[in-house]
Amino acid sequence: MSYSVGQVADFAGVTVRTLHHYDEIGLLVPSGRSHAGHRRYEDADLDRLQQILFYRELGFSLDEVAALLDDPDADPMAHLRRQHELLQGRIDRLQQMAAAVEHAMEARKMGINLTPEEKFEVFGDFDPDQYKDEVQERWGDTDAYRQSQERTAKYTKEDWLRIQAAADDLNRRIAELMASGAAADSEAAMDLAEEHRQQIAQFYYDCSYEMHACLGEMYVADERFTATYEAIRPGMAAYLKGAITANAARHAA
């Protein structure tokens, strides 16, 4: 019994184009051809395709899949055992994530007006609740904290996306200015530092120049903040701190 490329595509839920590509790169070469030269797949080909799709679902590249399937020392049962272990690990991880989401749904820390799924979509790998207790302990009695809590509790998903886009754009321009060789105390750098302060004032709380300078110090003193900016461009935390300090001095003069 053999099957056409269209039949196999329907069986496996892939496109004909995908099967053609697998054939072209030697990952899944059909066992036969019709008299007209069309691809014909046999049961062994379908077994290999199943293995390919399992590994692809687990995140392996096509090159990695080929290396695994063409390993002369591996047998079909070995592949199934490996895939079962990998899938079980993924299930365990997903169960942990589900528990974390359920906890977030119950806690609703910081009053962010988003579902957990939306919050993960907006903030990516960064968890805005991660340091909630520490933030509350350090600044919970301040007007800035209360003002920030009141504002952020009203933000929607669209608000957070807009805020994140503004922050990403500003960080990009700061990194580009660094790359140009401009000094941290240059007019251009101080102007970006002022924009940074104004973003905080617009989205979170009234941020004085003195308070902004304290934030700049924290960006280099606290390794968590430093890592955030270093991931954008090495040296950016210190550069931004220098620009903030210079801008505060400019407006104090």
Secondary structure, 3 states (H helix, E strand, C coil): CCEEHHHHHHHHCCCHHHHHHHHHCCCCCCCEECCCCCEEECHHHHHHHHHHHHHHHCCCCHHHHHHHHCCCCCCHHHHHHHHHHHHHHHHHHHHHHHHHHHHHHHHCHHHCCCCHHHHHHHHCCCCCCCCHHHHHHHHCCCHHHHHHHHHHCCCCHHHHHHHHHHHHHHHHHHHHHHHHCCCCCCHHHHHHHHHHHHHHHHHCCCCCHHHHHHHHHHHHHCHHHHHHHHHHCCCHHHHHHHHHHHHHHHHHC
